């Protein structure tokens, strides 16, 4: 019985440690940003706390129709809760108001980036292109 309770406590601690990190999500989108139709990445921090030292990287690639997909390398020292747009045109995120609509681009993993960040408790995380969340410290 003590072993079961210990396992349950360990799982509860692990879930709490992932609480903020699991609320950082992103996906490929297209939409009008800065008055120009752009393709990029929407990142949403739906937690109540900022993320720090955010680095978003998407390798250069090709779409399913052979269209070049430009590399994105962008960073932010602090990313408060909210929606953000990343593209190859800028090296920092653009804040997106709630009423702004961006169209998700499903089905092509070549559009997906990887994102590294630090949560508000100082834990470092990496979310891979395949969506898997890993603690790095």
Secondary structure, DSSP 8 states (H G I E B T S, - for coil): -HHHHHHHHHHHHHHHHHTTGGGEEEEEEEEEETTEEEEEEEEEE-SSS-EEEEEEEE--EE-TTS-EE--EEEEEEEE-SEEEEE-TT-SS-EEE-TT---EE--S-GGG--EEEEE-TTS-EEEE-TT--EEE--
